[in-house]
């Protein structure tokens, strides 16, 4: 039997529907722009996410 044929409870969509205020799944943009390719390369080189201060170096002003 395919998994799609089974009725599952507790689906992600039901959970989101309970808590979502509107149709968006992400927060609105804060207007900051970054040099994404350089930022991603820095994350790969460090092997961890950047701090806010480190990410600020790649911000386009």
Residue pairs with C-beta under 8 A, 6 or more apart in sequence:
16 25
32 59
33 59
33 60
34 55
34 58
34 59
34 60
35 58
35 59
35 60
36 58
38 58
39 50
39 55
39 58
42 50
42 54
42 58
43 49
43 50
